[in-house]
């Protein structure tokens, strides 16, 4: 009568998505932040298209990193505050599965959503349409990695009152390689050269965090749950 | 302690919370068809003891066994047979009572929605099963939490203040369910301030 891991994963995913869609304002906040920050740059700078093209990959990626941070805080904290995380951790499913399912759900409503709206931002930043595919691929790889880094940070900072500031301090330095390779990939796509190199690096980071971060995040959570 | 191999046994646990030595070498043993009622003043480690027994908290020293097996070694099997209820109802306010129940219970065992509705009816919250739990009263939330314990079909119940916020009828129901659980071969450890008037094997442990 025991519940299999696949079923449990889907159930937690369902739970997380239901919870997210009951609070659409929390879902939209990071996206709106991303849109506003990136559109402020062209408004604030002089109207030189060449300048905008030069800085747009960096602006895009910095805004993506910051907006992802906004939602990380809620990854485990609300469940820890109301006691449901305890119930989940005693559900007989193992904490790692719960962490993986929750982080996947988190990426779907934040990272994936960000990838979907990124063409709007790209138009505002004068990124050519030909570069959209590379840009979106790099953002997808980057946000997956970021969700995993965030899961570690969120697991460590659950119990703290001003946890979100510390969370940023933990995650942002770890995310600098993402910024470097992500912006490089986008920039090469904008200038029309091959972006394969930086994309490979992003993919490697993505695989690296997907395999090791679940263990680290579980360990972090286990420490703070006690 | 072989006498507890058919139940729960906590052996010589030591727990420090910061500088405080909360549990000092405490041992308990509860067998099948037995209920352990833990009482005592605030801050004496009742909840800590329950959290140790559930496996949420690792004691610095000592061990917890279920059916003669250390829970450290087989946490998954232990959790499948155990239902823990903390002093807070642990419900998501944005989800309905039924959804809360489903997402908690279906991780432990295969369960159908009609089955969950029957349990919610049993604890008197059937009519509000489709409302988000944030609009329910504290007593109703407690009843939903009780339904969760019931629906898990667990052999071992670990309940922290299950009577809080319950009205007279709710308290009576709680006692009835505890009694039926213990008489049906279950094990229960209950933290409660007041005395329990139950028609089953109740042992008392006073912490101070």
Interface residues (C-beta under 8 A of the other chain):
Chain A: X1 X2 X3 X8 X11 X12 X14 X15 X18 X19 X22 X23 X82 X83 X84 X86 X87 X88 X89 X90 X91 X92 X93 X94 X225 X226
Chain B: X54 X55 X56 X57 X58 X76 X77 X79 X80 X82 X84 X86 X88 X89 X90 X91 X92 X93 X94 X95 X99 X103 X104 X106 X107 X108 X109 X110 X132 X148
